[in-house]
Amino acid sequence: MDNRNFRYEERLGQENLLPLIFRMALPAITAQFVNLLYNMVDRIYIGHIPGIGTDALAGVGVTTSIIILIASFSAIVGGGGAPLAAIALGQGDRERAGKILGNGFLLLILFTLCTSSTIYVFMEPVLLFAGASENTLSYATDYLSIYLLGTLFVEMATGLNSFINIQGRPTVSMFAVLTGAILNIILDPIFIFWLDFGVRGAAIATVLSQMGSAACVLGFLCSRHASLPLEKRYIRPDYRIVFGILALGASPFVMASTESLVGFALNGHLKMYGDIYVSALTILQSAMQIAGVPMVGFAQGFVPVASYNYGRGNTSRVKRCAIIAIAIMFSFNLALILLMMLFPATIAGAFTSDAALIETVSWSMPIFLGGMSIFGLQRACQNMFVSLGQAKISIFIALLRKVILLIPLTFLLSRLMGVTGVYAAEAIADGTAAICCTLIFIWQFPKILKKAPQRTKS
């Protein structure tokens, strides 16, 4: 292995923090934006299919909750395993880091078999529970049945990409995501319109695109260019490693999977008022993703830096990393959310030409996104907890937003305020969770730094 590969990794503990974090984050942000773009392209093309666009958009929107749930299992490995591997690298324990990567690979295969087979068997009742109606069920089934065939590629592409970042190689990570995104943007119109496959065509394009991303990720991790390669000797179960990944990965999993509760909880109520409100939620969720994706990308930049330096016991560097993350994520998120709340019709118009749907989005978006205005605080603080290996705190915060707050609020406010209450439940849950997370971080962060591990190996 070339010694230059180790120098990429060592810069996490040596270079000036602000430029380092931006160099780590910008490729990830770019990749996440393009990744978002090809998800949006699916919905934009589907929403403009002549004659069926609004119903097809609602059908694919219903599958979003299930797709998020499937993809969230990869967060156990990417969000739990990668920080643990970074901490191990910071301590100089390369063998442990290699075992974490190998066991993460095995977990992703297991997750694929469990999720795809279960959802395929119970597809129709799950879709109906997620908010599908008689008018939209066929479109949802067409999309999901094909998407499930590519579950392994989705899990590998998203679950292992974080292990490239912790090696100080964000550009490689970006390239893997860009490959899938560009493929999807090219293939979507070919399969949807030119070959006239409709909703099925969008799913086929997505699966082929994820195959491209997965090939790039595995290609790098199995190459001589990786300072932490995926080695055959480590691809065997080590239950202590597995339990460690599951423990820390539970928080990113809950963070990701509970996003699907937006669909299960909200769509289930919205369909009682009409399919147009389900279609509107699809657009609102897309707007939420537009705000969230830069935060995910920025977190991919600072989490490896924080984890590596925590593993080295360099707490002053970890503190500075936290200050940078909170300041940037809060201010950027606030500006973007306010912009969308001021111009909701413009965003809606990108997805549909249906005047009634645009009007529905126009009044509901400021309500739905209100709590997201301060949500940059939670994204920064919660990711810092994950980067420092704080599983229990991270899990509680993740559960607070969607399980403890959102579900009860949806039931309560829908009865008090009707359809407006369904959208308002998301805003109140987001705002309350962000405030609670920030207060917990202020209280616990100094205590965590006092327990920082020390470098034990060279």
NUMI-704939 format. One record per residue (C-alpha): x, y, z; residue in one letter. Coordinates in steps of 0.2 Angstrom, whole numbers, plus 5000, padded with zeros to 4 digits. Example, Ala and Ser with C-alpha at 12.3 -4.5 7.8 and 13.67 -1.06 7.14 Angstrom:
2
506249785039A506849955036S
***
This chain:
458
500050005000M500650174995D501150285011N500250435002R498650345007N499050365025F499450545023R497650575017Y497050505033E498350595045E497850765039R496250745049L497250775064G498450905058Q497751035046E496851195049N495151145054L494051265045L494751245028P494951055032L493151035036I492651125020F493751025009R493050865017M491250935016A491151014999L491350854989P490050775000A488850924999I489050924980T488750734979A487250744990Q486550894980F486750794964V486050634973N484550744978L484350804960L484150634953Y482850594966N481950754962M482150714943V481150554946D479750654954R479750794942I479650684927Y478350574935I477350734940G477350784922H476750624914I475250674903P473550624911G474150534926I475550644933G474650694949T474050524954D475750444949A476650574959L475650524974A475950344971G477850364970V477750484985G476950344996V478450224992T479550364998T479250315016S479650135012I481250175003I481850285017I481550145029L482550015018I483950135015A484050185034S484750015038F486350065028S486450205041A486850075054I488450035045V488850205038G488350315053G488850185066G490250085059G491250225050A491350335066P491950185076L493250145062A493850335062A494050325081I495050165079A496150245066L496450395077G497050275091Q498150185078G497150025079D497049975060R496549795064E495049845073R494549975060A494749835046G493649725056K492349855058I492349885039L492249695036G490849665048N489849815041G489949735024F489149575031L487849675040L487349765024L487049595015I485949535030L484949695030F484649675011T483949495012L482849545027C482149705021T481849665003S481049495005S479849555019T479249705010I479049614994Y477949485002V476849615011F476949754998M475149794995E474649805014P476149905018V475850025004L474050045009L474650075027F475850205020A474450305012G474050224995A472350234988S471350144975E471950274963N473750274967T474150094973L474550024955S475850164952Y476650134970A476649944966T477449964949D478850074956Y479249984972L479249804965S480649854953I481549964966Y481749814978L482749724965L484149844968G484149854987T485849774988L486649914977F485750044988V486349975004E488149954998M488250124990A487550225005T488250105019G490050095013L490350265006N490650335024S492150225025F492950315011I492750485019N493550425035I495150395025Q495250575020G494550545002R492950645000P493250674982T493250484979V491650474989S490850614979M491350534962F490450374968A488850474971V489050574955L489150424945T487450364951G486650534950A487250574932I486650394926L484950424933N484750594926I485250524909I484150364910L482550434917D481950514902P482450364891I481550244902F480050354907I479650434890F480650364875W480350184880L478650234887D478950124903F478150264914G478350244933V479250074930R480450164920G480950284934A481250134945A482350044932I483350204930A483550214949T484150034951V485450044937L486050204944S486350134961Q487249984953M488450114946G488750204963S488950034972A490249974959A491250134962C491250124981V491749934981L493049964968G493950094978F493849994995L494549844986C495949934978S497749974983R497250154984H496250125000A497250155017S495850055025L495349925012P493949795012L494949635016E494349455015K495149405031R494049535040Y492449485032I491849365045R490749385060P491449465076D490049485087Y490849615098R491149715083I489449685077V488649735093F489749895093G489149945076I487349905080L487450005097A488150165089L487250135072G485550135081A485550325082S485850355063P484550215059F483250295070V483650465063M483450395045A482050275048S480950385058T480950505043E479850365035S478550405049L478250565041V477450465027G476650325037F475950445050A475550595039L474950505023N473850395033G472850545039H473050655023L472250525012K470650545022M470550725015Y470950674997G472450614986D472950794982I473550815000Y474650664998V475350734982S475650894991A476650805005L477750724992T478250894986I478450955004L479550815008Q480550854993S480751035000A481250965016M482550855008Q483251004998I483551085015A484250925023G485450865010V486751005012P486650965031M486950785028V488450825016G489250945029F489050815042A490050695031Q491350825031G491550855050F491050685058V492650595052P493750745058V492850745075A492950555077S494750545072Y495350685084N494250615098Y495150445096G496850545097R496250625113G496350805105N494850875114T495251065109S495151015091R493550925094V492851085102K493351195088R492551065076C490851075086A490851265085I491151275067I489851135063A488451225074I488751395067A488751345049I487351215049M486151335059F486451485048S486351395032F484851295036N483951445042L484251545026A483751405015L482151365025I481551545025L481851565006L480751415003M479351475015M479351635005L479251564988F478251394990P477351414973A478951414964T479551254971I477851174968A477851224950G479451124947A478550964951F476750994944T475751104932S474151064942D473451234948A472551154963A474051054969L475151214968I473851304978E473851174991T475751174992V475751364993S474751375009W475451215018S477351235015M477551385027P476651285040I477551115037F479351195036L479151315051G480051205064G481451165051M482051345052S483051305068I483351125064F485151155059G485551155078L484950975080Q485850915064R487450985071A487350925089C486650755085Q487950715072N489250775085M488550645097F488750515084V490550565080S491050545098L490250375100G488750425111Q487450295106A486250315120K486050505119I485950495100S484550365100I483550465112F483650625102I483150535086A481650455095L481150615102L480750705086R479750575076K479150445089V478850535105I478250705097L477650675079L476550535080I475550595095P475450765088L474850705071T473350615079F472950765091L473150905079L472250825065S470650815076R470850995082L471351075066M470950955052G472150945037V473151095043T473451005059G474250865050V475550975042Y475751075058A476250925068A477850905058E478351085062A478051075080I478950915082A480450975072D480651145082G480351055099T481650925096A482951045090A482851155106I482950995117C484450925107C485351085109T485051095128L485650915130I487250955120F487651105130I487450995146W488350835140Q489750895128F491050945141P490750785151K491050685135I492650775131L493350735149K493150545144K494050555128A495150405124P497050405122Q498050355107R498650175111T499550115095K500550195082S
***
